[in-house]
Amino acid sequence: MNTEVFNYQKGNILEKVLKKKDVIAITGLSNSSIYLYIKAEKFPKPIKLGARRVGWKESEIQEWIDDKTKESRPDTMQ
């Protein structure tokens, strides 16, 4: 995956911000599905990076994936 890395800093923590194409590649969701889930408050909201660019905090996407894994595999997760 060829990614352009953005960083989001909150306090002393520096974190990667993923572009939309990377979020689509990582989650397997389509662009429209991502926005439907956001509207239903079932997916992390993006961060506005510019006039026509948004990104997502990598940790929030990873947490969403972890939650989905726990939901789909309740017997195998601790």
N, C-alpha and C positions, 0 to 999 in steps of 0.2 A: 504494500500500500504506500503510494507516494503521498506523504502528508506534509502540509505546511503547518508548523507548530505555533500555536498561540499560547500564551501563558496568562493565567488568571491568578492574581495574588490577593489573598485575604489574610491580613496579619502577616505572620512570618512564613506562611505556607504558599508555595508556588505550585500551581497545578496546570496541567495541559488542558487546552480547550480544543475540542474536536470540531471540524467543519462538518456540514450537513452530509456531504458525500461519504465521509468517514463513519458517521453515525449510521447511515444507511447500510454501509458495508459490514459494520460490526454487528448490528442488530438483525439484519436481514429484512427490515421493514421497508416499505415503500415510503416515498415522500408524503403522499396523502395519508397513509396510515399513521405516520409520526404525528402529523397535525391533528388527526382525529383523536388520537390518544391524548395529546396535549389538551385539546378542548374538553375531553372527558376527565381530565386531571389524573390520567393513568400513565403519564410519561413526563420526564423532567422538562421544564420550560427552558427555552434557549436564552442565551445571553446575547444582547444586541452588540455587535462588534463594529458596525458601521451603518451607513445609510441602507445598504442592501445586503448585509452579511450578518449571519448569526452563527453561534457556536454553542456547544454543550460542554459542561464540565465533565471531564473524563470520569471522575469519581461518581457522579450522579448516573451516568450511563452504566457504569459497572455495577452500581447498587441496583439499578433497574433489572439488569441481566441476572444478578444474584437472586433477586426477589422472584423473578419469573422461573428460575431454576428450582427454587424452593417450592413454589406453587405446583410445578409440574412433576416434581420428584419428592414428595413429602416423606417417603420412607427411607430415602438415601441421604437426606441432608440432616445435619445436626442442628 
